[in-house]
Amino acid sequence: MIRYRVRADSVDRSPELLRAVYDDLARSRPNELRYETYRLDDQASFVAVIETDGDPAAAPHHRLASFQRYRAALSAICVDGPTVNFLNEVGSYQSSRTAPPPPAMIDPPLPNTER
């Protein structure tokens, strides 16, 4: 988990940079990565939750040019952090890793138009 807080004049810059990262991730679709970013109530603090196979420093998003731009910009706009914390699960309920798959969508029958 990575937490950081940006300057008040830069609260919209982080989401703007992140959009490019998420667009690149959607295109490259790395299976070994789960990456989520949340904005906290103060609108200036952000938390990123990253789950990857193997060494976190070698995670696929680090190779994206958009992520490198984002990371470089954080150095200029952060007031606090980024601070990295490793999470050790104690328990979970209905997390994306433990939740059962959603039921299959069933198409409703089409109306009979024959008479």
DALINVEN-V527344 format. One record per backbone hydrogen bond with DSSP energy under -0.5 kcal/mol. NH is the residue of the N-H (numbers start at 1). CO is the residue of the C=O. If there is no record, write none. Layout:
BEGIN
nh co
NH CO
NH CO
END
This chain:
BEGIN
nh co
2 48
3 83
4 46
5 80
6 44
7 77
10 7
11 8
13 10
14 10
15 11
16 12
17 13
18 14
19 15
20 16
21 17
22 18
23 19
24 20
25 21
26 22
27 23
28 24
29 25
33 30
34 51
36 49
38 47
40 45
43 40
46 4
47 38
48 2
49 36
50 48
51 34
53 32
58 55
59 56
62 59
63 60
64 61
68 64
69 65
70 66
71 67
72 68
73 69
74 70
75 71
76 72
76 73
77 73
78 74
79 5
80 5
82 3
83 3
85 1
89 87
90 91
98 95
99 95
107 105
113 111
END
